[in-house]
């Protein structure tokens, strides 16, 4: 009788202890795995690092978005496809200038036929630079108040171009943000304040097959 | 009864196992540090004179094998870093590191007037990576003003990674256990001692012959010869002449402290102009070779007069960040729209042609400069 009583008490007590210890173990794991979570906009990765490390960077919240537009991200080698880089803003802006740099792999693509939104006028400089793997356009607006862009409404085609894949594989087009020396940095500058408008963008990934 | 004992036995075993696990240090997270590293600067006390480039070494000390170092150096207005001269001013320790990945300047960060973010990487085999106390790189900062201060390495803006000896682990980062600093004390200009003599002619793009607001334009220069550099914050006053509608300046400058006489190149920079390299006589375009071809002497009477006026300094970098872009355009445009003008001899950012007014001519000069520079870069 005594033995059965002991067992009837011991089993639930030991079971409860196991549960408590398990909870403690899990809590310890959670506490030690807490690392600051950085959102993609807040980190800066030094390019070229084999094991890229991130440096938290103080950035303003983006007020504009640059988005690549293409009919089909699956392309055939040797065929031409139109691509455009479009921009929208999250608040109303008067914009004085657009320095646009799009990075691409010149061994993978032939790029031609740069075009621009008629509202932007003719660029001061534009070029498909296969030497550097950059599509370049510097657009400076002479109208006193610059170009008005209405938030969440106007879609501006910053740059249009035709890509012809030269080899198969997966490749990216991306908005270039600079080379560490301030060169080749995509930026838009606000009329009157000369402030750079922060923006977000994501690369365009293209899959090329034969 | 037997079953009950069996259950009790299983639970007891589970209890013992759980107690054991609690006592273990569970480091299973991704991104944990596999080792620590101490970063330091040498020398810990810097001296120099205004205009000089002073070298600072970045060192690491770690038991880990390091293949990437990123850090931020910050200082007050007595120092500056010219990112356009990164290839001259930053050199990695080639025994362990191979690339300078980043050299970017920012202002008003971490309580300092200026900071430079630097990153270095190595593509060497694991057995050849830096471990122990090793020099990562040497960085040269230019002395701008006299006085004392502190050069600080910011730990929170530093990252180090390497090869984890535990091949099954994904942890590549090292914790920054310490980040060094150095004190400095700089004296005034050292432009009074002996040195090679540079005698040259130059021009500013678009400067008008009747310009009355370019008299105080300060020309800065860096002399480079056989790997030795020295910066001069002011070339001084030069004589002018008008030739075919172009204003040509002539300077004779004793490069005190710079004694190189051959393979010399001169980097010139105006107050609203890009820094440009001059390495050959009668240079008419961009000089993109390493080093230079100028030969100097120690005597003004025997130094060759080099004529760089056929390739004027490109204008338009009004905020002096080393590039011509939309920020400069917007500044010039804003002044042009209100027809801003200043008194004779005064400075106006958007006045690129020196006529004391911001006009459409200045906007056109900006665009001409940009087209020339972009054509060189791309």
Interface residues (C-beta under 8 A of the other chain):
Chain A: X3 X4 X7 X8 X10 X11 X14 X15 X17 X18 X21 X22 X24 X25 X28 X29 X32 X33 X35 X46 X47 X48 X49 X50 X51 X53 X54 X55 X56 X96 X97 X98 X99 X124 X125 X127 X129 X131 X132 X134 X136 X138 X140 X142 X144 X180 X181 X182 X183 X184 X185 X187 X188 X189 X190 X191 X192 X193 X194 X196
Chain B: X1 X4 X5 X7 X8 X11 X12 X14 X15 X18 X19 X21 X22 X25 X26 X27 X28 X29 X31 X67 X68 X70 X83 X84 X86 X99 X101 X102 X103 X104 X117 X119 X121 X123 X156 X157 X159 X160 X161 X162 X172 X173 X321 X322 X323 X325 X326 X327 X329 X330 X331 X333 X334 X337 X363 X367 X370 X371 X374 X375 X377 X378
